[in-house]
Amino acid sequence: MNIEQQDFYTQAILSLAALVGLTSFLMLGQGRLLRLIFIFAMQGFLLTLTAALAAYSLDNPHLYISAALTLVLKVIFIPWMLRREVIQMNTHRDIEALHNKTTVMLGGASLMVFSYYVLNPVVQTTSPVMLNALAVSLSVVLLGMLLMISHRQAVAHVVGFMAIENGLFFAAIVATNGMPMVVELGVAFDVLVAAVLFGIFFFHIRTSIDSLDVDRLNRLHEVDK
Amino acid sequence: MIAAYLVLLIPFIGIVFFALAGHKADTGKLNVRFNAVCLLATVWLAINVLNQGTLLSSGKAFLIDPFNVYLIVLTAFVGFTTSIFSSPYMAHEKELGKLTDKRLRLYYSMYQGFMLAMYLVLTTNNMGVMWVAMEGATLATVLLVSLYRTPESIEAAWKYFILCGVGIAQALFGTILLYYAAVQVGDVENSLLWSVLYENASKLNPEILEIAFVFMLIGYGTKIGLVPLHNWLPDAHSEGPTPMSAVLSGLLLNDALYAVVRNKMLVDGASHSDMAGHLMMGFGMLSFLVAAFFLHRQKDIKRLFSYSSIEHMGIMTFAFGIGGPLATFAALLHMTVHSLTKSAIFVTVGHASQVAGTQSMEKIRGLIKTQPRIGWGLLIGTVAIAGFPPFGVFTSEFLVLLATMHSYPWLTPLLLLGIGIAFAGLFRHIQPMVYGNQPEGQLPVKANLWPVMIHLGLVLWLGLAIPGFLANWFSQATLLISGSTPL
């Protein structure tokens, strides 16, 4: 695959895929919550660009709605909510000491390789471009999980959760030019409700353990102790 | 088709009504009525399907076939009987000062919200909408798990939210891959409709579909409570209010399994390999055995029975994985009897813990002496769930065993061992709770045990003789899933 021979749309999608993947890695190594939220908003913005570009190039107007929804939800509303939470909790100056940062980053890189391996059969039916796009989306999903595992703050968990949604959204735009409208609206609705619920949860967790450190949610055990 | 729309409309009205009206003295009874009307609508729907066969709504948005219609009726039935139980139970919790009017308003509104999500999962023809509804069910119940606002319940709800949310995201990735495979062969507009996918299954790319199925199984499997994705389940069941445990165990787990089976039918049509079935067998067997061992180490009565739910979901997943007509028939029957028995048990457990004032099994003693009906209800329910004849669980487990002996004889000892271990795990805890001396000052509570008696009566009936129309129905569903009938 020679990238110069592809049309403009394909080249742009490949670059955006690379950038989305990059933002996931940036989030993985970020110990400051406010920066983490900022990078998350950047990733949302890249997705908005992707959706708008796909809508324009493929002449698919319903993707404009998806782009607008992403902009409102993932670039404005959720980052705003999380930022407010962090500042209220007065944790915006804390730097979370991440354990085994190197291992986590290496783990992230291997997850990316793993994604390419898993999705390799896709190449049979389509161009290698699609493989890149799908593999990046899957790795964004997996990196979101790794982010949740390696961070202890509830806010970082929400960012990881939403980053997983971002990966799925990217796959839906690039691989299939968006899901059917009813599904896309439904998913956006679920994301919105989830965001509101997270806000309620922050309040509950704060009042019950006086912190948003999820390591302190440790009362329930699999078996008796 | 009107009946199907009614089934969706009634709980929707319920959500709005309970949210606006707030909690009053008779809200619990109104909730019972909403569920009763919905049950009638589902029965009407079932009669329609019985007379006319598979129904497809005009816009192809909804599909009702023999497989989902019986689950719809089961959902409505368990929803209805649980609401009968929930009305005095929640009133009692309010008297104890554990809950306020505001939280009860949330509870009743979201009870209907959960029912709506369940009906939508079952009736929809669109695999994407199915995912949305499944996620909606999590969102509706997550605040109910933390209804008591204790640190434990908030922890349980957070775990439930995060684990199920992340898990089910995998299922969406699977759905996207499915859509991706489908747009390459069919028209874009209808490509996510199950009926269209099923017709074109043989044309879909088998390798992409197999990858998609792995993601679906992990995603929906989190909701089924398959080991090792089960951690949220005992927490959410033990910390939430008991009526929620009953509907989560009886309905949510079934519907998640339903989603997996729907997808398996597509993958089987495309690939003609046993990959999907083998994966389900592996996960099912693992969940079954692990949960059976964990039963022995529990202290909380609701956690005990949630591990028992994992165990039974394991058996069902295993049986659907085997895939032949006999195993499929057994799995369908097991879904029914497990839902009925488990929700009956949670109802009695709810009353038992109100009698004893605790959920800790060490402190629950002498139930038969204090309130014989609750004690016997718990004992008979446990006998039924452990798979004793003549209850229905015995019949379905026996059929699963037969199917295993036929197809994979070397797995039979594992299955028998697991059933034995689970039986011992349940009875070592239950026996001292129902017999034995009651602690001083233990008083009976106001309890409505009709739901329990009806459920256990039905399970007994299904164990003695499955009525003709129901057997016929199961056979039709089996024909749909496995391609031939067992009878």
Boltz contact constraints between the chains, C-beta under 6 A:
constraints:
  - contact:
      token1: [A, 121]
      token2: [B, 207]
      max_distance: 6.0
  - contact:
      token1: [A, 125]
      token2: [B, 205]
      max_distance: 6.0
  - contact:
      token1: [A, 161]
      token2: [B, 165]
      max_distance: 6.0
  - contact:
      token1: [A, 164]
      token2: [B, 169]
      max_distance: 6.0
  - contact:
      token1: [A, 168]
      token2: [B, 172]
      max_distance: 6.0
  - contact:
      token1: [A, 168]
      token2: [B, 173]
      max_distance: 6.0
  - contact:
      token1: [A, 171]
      token2: [B, 176]
      max_distance: 6.0
  - contact:
      token1: [A, 172]
      token2: [B, 176]
      max_distance: 6.0
  - contact:
      token1: [A, 175]
      token2: [B, 180]
      max_distance: 6.0
  - contact:
      token1: [A, 176]
      token2: [B, 179]
      max_distance: 6.0
  - contact:
      token1: [A, 176]
      token2: [B, 180]
      max_distance: 6.0
  - contact:
      token1: [A, 176]
      token2: [B, 183]
      max_distance: 6.0
  - contact:
      token1: [A, 179]
      token2: [B, 128]
      max_distance: 6.0
  - contact:
      token1: [A, 180]
      token2: [B, 192]
      max_distance: 6.0
  - contact:
      token1: [A, 183]
      token2: [B, 128]
      max_distance: 6.0
  - contact:
      token1: [A, 186]
      token2: [B, 132]
      max_distance: 6.0
  - contact:
      token1: [A, 190]
      token2: [B, 132]
      max_distance: 6.0
  - contact:
      token1: [A, 190]
      token2: [B, 135]
      max_distance: 6.0
  - contact:
      token1: [A, 193]
      token2: [B, 139]
      max_distance: 6.0
  - contact:
      token1: [A, 204]
      token2: [B, 154]
      max_distance: 6.0
  - contact:
      token1: [A, 208]
      token2: [B, 151]
      max_distance: 6.0
  - contact:
      token1: [A, 208]
      token2: [B, 154]
      max_distance: 6.0
  - contact:
      token1: [A, 217]
      token2: [B, 155]
      max_distance: 6.0
  - contact:
      token1: [A, 219]
      token2: [B, 152]
      max_distance: 6.0
  - contact:
      token1: [A, 219]
      token2: [B, 155]
      max_distance: 6.0
  - contact:
      token1: [A, 220]
      token2: [B, 155]
      max_distance: 6.0
  - contact:
      token1: [A, 220]
      token2: [B, 235]
      max_distance: 6.0
  - contact:
      token1: [A, 223]
      token2: [B, 297]
      max_distance: 6.0
  - contact:
      token1: [A, 224]
      token2: [B, 297]
      max_distance: 6.0
  - contact:
      token1: [A, 224]
      token2: [B, 299]
      max_distance: 6.0
